[in-house]
Amino acid sequence: MFGQTISNVTYLCIWVCHSLDRSLADRADANSKADWNKVALRTANSPEGPWSADVIVYEPKLLGSYAYAGVAHPYLDSAGQTLTISYTNAPNVIEVIKVSFFR
């Protein structure tokens, strides 16, 4: 994986695992990197799991051949209703998305 971050979403009382990777369910061609550049989330009631299946929340338009260094920033929303995620879109362009959570 190009990175995982586990964060507590206080608004929903759940844990979220963010990854910048291809979906675990989307492995038709293990050698293809065409599907490796998706922002996926998984949820669990505790950090130990069990974890849900991936949910793709964003697929960036690539500026180069891949995106990497995905990091979640849960401290940017103290209410826990959103999760800001940054990643680097090669060649060296930092992009940011915000995921909103609803009950």
HUCORWO-V609598 format. One record per pair of residues at least 12 apart in sequence whose ideal C-beta (glycine too) atoms are under 7 Angstrom apart, sorted by the first residue. I is the first residue (numbers start at 1). GAP is how many residues later the second one is. D is the distance in whole Angstrom. If there is no record, write none. Layout:
{{I;GAP;D} {I;GAP;D}}
This chain:
{{1;18;5} {1;20;4} {2;18;5} {2;19;6} {2;66;5} {2;67;7} {2;68;6} {3;16;7} {3;17;5} {3;66;6} {3;67;4} {3;68;7} {4;13;6} {4;14;7} {4;15;5} {5;13;5} {5;66;6} {5;67;4} {6;41;6} {7;65;5} {7;67;4} {7;76;6} {8;66;7} {9;71;5} {9;74;7} {9;92;6} {10;70;3} {11;68;6} {11;69;4} {11;70;5} {11;90;6} {12;89;6} {12;91;7} {14;29;5} {14;30;7} {14;31;6} {15;28;7} {15;29;5} {15;31;7} {15;32;5} {16;25;5} {16;27;6} {16;67;6} {17;24;7} {17;25;4} {17;34;6} {18;23;6} {18;52;6} {18;54;4} {18;67;6} {19;21;5} {19;51;7} {20;19;6} {20;47;6} {20;48;7} {20;50;3} {20;67;5} {21;15;6} {21;19;6} {22;13;4} {22;14;4} {22;16;6} {23;12;7} {23;15;6} {23;17;6} {23;31;4} {23;33;6} {24;30;5} {25;28;6} {25;29;6} {33;33;6} {36;30;6} {37;22;7} {37;23;6} {37;25;6} {37;29;6} {37;30;5} {38;18;5} {38;21;5} {39;18;5} {39;19;4} {39;31;7} {39;46;6} {39;58;7} {40;14;4} {40;15;6} {40;16;5} {40;17;7} {41;14;5} {41;16;5} {41;58;7} {42;12;6} {57;42;5} {58;39;5} {60;29;6} {60;35;6} {62;27;6} {63;26;5} {63;27;7} {63;28;7} {63;30;6} {64;25;7} {64;26;3} {64;27;5} {65;25;6} {66;24;5} {67;20;5} {67;21;7} {67;22;5} {67;23;7} {68;19;7} {68;20;5} {68;22;7} {69;18;6} {69;19;5} {70;15;6} {70;17;4} {71;15;5} {72;13;5} {73;13;7} {81;19;6} {81;20;6} {82;16;5} {82;17;6} {82;18;5} {82;19;7} {83;16;5} {84;12;6} {84;14;5} {85;12;5} {85;14;7}}
